């Protein structure tokens, strides 16, 4: 078992979906949630968070194919590209898989912005 704060056995790669402890956008704290790795720089990764709640008022929301986050119940998932986060490599817990290639084509440029 991996101890909290220790880097995962496998380093996250751009285009992969992982569960990680992602910081909140509007204050202190964080939440264990799925996220898409956009870039890895040093000991941190730039990610876009994934949520199960669609928020019409947020720009840059992309609907993900069912099963994208490894949810056994197959709930819908939404990638939020409007607010990106830096997450330390020690906060990554479990790799789910790679994002759909069509979605990656839409968002891969965000790492360069």
C-alpha positions as CSV (number, residue, x, y, z in Angstrom):
1,X,0.0,0.0,0.0
2,X,1.2,3.5,-0.9
3,X,1.7,5.9,2.0
4,X,0.0,9.3,1.6
5,X,2.3,11.9,-0.1
6,X,4.5,9.3,-1.7
7,X,4.7,9.3,-5.4
8,X,2.8,6.5,-7.1
9,X,4.7,3.5,-8.5
10,X,3.9,4.6,-12.0
11,X,4.4,8.3,-13.0
12,X,1.2,10.0,-14.4
13,X,1.5,10.8,-18.1
14,X,-0.4,13.4,-20.2
15,X,-3.6,12.1,-21.5
16,X,-4.2,9.7,-18.6
17,X,-7.1,9.8,-16.1
18,X,-6.1,9.4,-12.4
19,X,-7.7,9.6,-9.0
20,X,-5.8,12.2,-7.0
21,X,-6.2,14.7,-4.2
22,X,-7.0,17.8,-6.2
23,X,-7.0,21.2,-4.5
24,X,-10.2,23.3,-4.3
25,X,-10.4,26.3,-6.6
26,X,-12.0,28.6,-4.1
27,X,-10.1,28.1,-0.9
28,X,-8.0,25.8,1.2
29,X,-8.4,22.1,1.1
30,X,-8.7,19.4,-1.5
31,X,-10.8,16.4,-2.6
32,X,-10.0,12.9,-3.8
33,X,-11.4,13.0,-7.4
34,X,-10.7,11.9,-10.9
35,X,-8.7,14.2,-13.1
36,X,-7.1,14.4,-16.5
37,X,-3.3,14.9,-16.6
38,X,-2.4,17.6,-19.1
39,X,1.3,17.9,-18.5
40,X,3.9,16.7,-16.0
41,X,6.5,19.2,-14.9
42,X,9.1,18.3,-12.3
43,X,7.3,16.9,-9.2
44,X,3.8,18.2,-10.2
45,X,1.2,17.7,-12.9
46,X,-1.2,20.1,-14.5
47,X,-4.6,18.6,-14.4
48,X,-8.2,19.3,-15.3
49,X,-10.7,18.0,-12.7
50,X,-13.5,15.7,-13.6
51,X,-16.9,15.9,-11.8
52,X,-20.1,14.0,-11.9
53,X,-22.2,17.2,-11.7
54,X,-22.8,19.2,-14.9
55,X,-22.7,22.9,-14.3
56,X,-24.1,24.8,-17.3
57,X,-22.7,28.1,-16.1
58,X,-19.1,26.9,-16.3
59,X,-17.2,27.4,-19.6
60,X,-15.1,24.6,-21.0
61,X,-17.1,21.6,-19.8
62,X,-16.7,18.5,-21.9
63,X,-18.9,15.4,-21.5
64,X,-16.8,12.3,-21.2
65,X,-17.8,8.8,-22.5
66,X,-19.5,6.5,-19.9
67,X,-17.0,4.6,-17.8
68,X,-14.2,7.2,-18.3
69,X,-13.3,7.5,-14.6
70,X,-13.7,3.8,-13.6
71,X,-17.0,4.3,-11.9
72,X,-18.7,0.9,-11.5
73,X,-22.1,2.5,-11.7
74,X,-21.3,4.2,-15.1
75,X,-22.4,7.7,-14.0
76,X,-21.9,10.6,-16.4
77,X,-18.7,12.5,-16.0
78,X,-17.7,16.0,-17.0
79,X,-14.2,17.4,-17.7
80,X,-13.9,21.0,-16.5
81,X,-11.2,22.8,-18.5
82,X,-11.9,26.3,-17.3
83,X,-9.8,26.0,-14.1
84,X,-6.7,24.0,-14.2
85,X,-4.8,22.8,-11.1
86,X,-1.2,21.8,-10.2
87,X,-1.1,18.6,-8.2
88,X,2.0,17.1,-6.6
89,X,2.9,13.7,-7.9
90,X,2.6,12.3,-4.3
91,X,-1.1,13.1,-4.5
92,X,-1.9,10.7,-7.3
93,X,-3.5,7.5,-6.1
94,X,-4.8,5.3,-8.9
95,X,-4.6,5.3,-12.6
96,X,-7.9,4.7,-14.4
97,X,-6.7,4.7,-18.0
98,X,-6.3,7.0,-21.0
99,X,-8.8,9.6,-22.0
100,X,-10.8,9.2,-25.2
101,X,-8.6,10.3,-28.2
102,X,-11.2,12.7,-29.4
103,X,-11.4,14.4,-26.0
104,X,-7.5,14.6,-25.9
105,X,-7.5,16.3,-29.3
106,X,-9.8,18.9,-27.8
107,X,-7.8,19.6,-24.7
108,X,-4.1,18.7,-25.3
109,X,-3.3,22.4,-26.2
110,X,-4.2,23.5,-22.7
111,X,-0.9,22.4,-21.3
112,X,0.9,24.9,-23.5
113,X,-1.3,27.9,-22.4
